[in-house]
Amino acid sequence: MSNATTAPMNSTSTQLQDPSAPGRYSKRPQYSRFTQQELPACKPILTPRWVISVFMLLTIVFVPIGLASLFASQDVVEIVKRYDDACAPSGTKSDKVRFIQSEASKTCNITLTVPKHMKQPIYVYYQLDNFYQNHRRYVKSRSDKQLSSRKNENIISTCNPEDKANGMTIVPCGLVAWSMFNDTFSFSTGNDVQLPVTKKGISWKSDRDHKFGKDVFPKNFQNGSFIGGARLNESIPLSEQEDLIVWMRTAALPTFRKLFGKIEVDLQAGDTINVVVQNNYNTYSFNGKKKLVLSTASWLGGKNSFIGIAYLAVGGLCFVLAVAFTIIYLVKPRRLGDPSYLSWNGNPSGH
């Protein structure tokens, strides 16, 4: 009898002795070191020596990277030639639009001079200015499902207004494909030796393998009342039409370059390059510009000084701050954690 009556009393006394234990109807959360923020933590004290050391370390890391990036960019040889004005008759904007939309010959010859030795591969780009490929309606006017598989040929709900022509589905549909760049370039040296342009491998491998199907062929393309740009070979699958794949990767800015091909021979300094241009693409309607770019590449990519300048700017700023803090620390040092610098200690009266 005594044992049976003492057990509940012991349980009750335990609850009374442990105030942290939540009661049966208590809303107090379960105690844990995580919820009470009692886990071990690193709380570094930023002493002057630590701050100066960190800034110097950033200087030592950033400045060499910036110099290496700048030297790599300077090693890139680049030739840029605007040709839209030279390949159209002089006159007003409407005259140029009338010319580009006519059946007149659009063949144009331009000459480039190689300023420095250019090692292969030499990348050939076309550059468009004032062309907003990032416009929301333009970017959405495509069907990625249609591009990836033949069974999705009729998924064209997002392709308006270039979804159908003459009552039949367009493949590839949408404004992006419809407005594909269609100027062409052929190159030869001053002694009439042809420079072949390779188009193999100019697009992203992931796009060729996953976004453009091997069983998808162009169909009813550029057969509407308005012709936008290039035509496609209906006997070649989209996964092998790399000009289209490059164009379909839309640019984020209104001035952009896209890869046209590669010249796989070296060019010597002073060489003259004759370029025959088929000036077909209409940029005159929206005051756009067209440029031809020949460029080599470095381990960092094309010619771009921004990365090097940015690293040098950050490294230089860190060095200036490190020097400034060092001078302050040496000229006017203060003891770490000195309570006399507290406002209420420095001015006890509160005035």
Buried (B, 14 or more C-beta within 10 A) or exposed (E): EEEEEEEEEEEEEEEEEEEEEEEEEEEEEEEEEEEEEEEEEEEEEEEBEEBBEBBBEBBEBBBEBBBBBBEBBEBBBBBBBBBBEEBBEEEEEEEBBBBBEEEEEBEBEBEBEBEBEBEEBBBBBBBBBEBBBEEEEBBEBBBBBBBBBBEBBBBBEBBBEBBBBEEEBBBBBBBBBBBBBBBBBEBBBEEEEEBEBEBEEBBBEEBBEEBBBEEBBBBBBBEBEEBBBBEBEEEEBBBBBBBBBBBBEBBEEBEBBBBBBBBEEBBEEEBEBBBEBBBBBBBBEEEBBBBBBBBBBBEBEBBBEEBBBBBBEBBBBBBEBBBEBBEEBEEEEEEEEEEEEEEEEEEEEEE
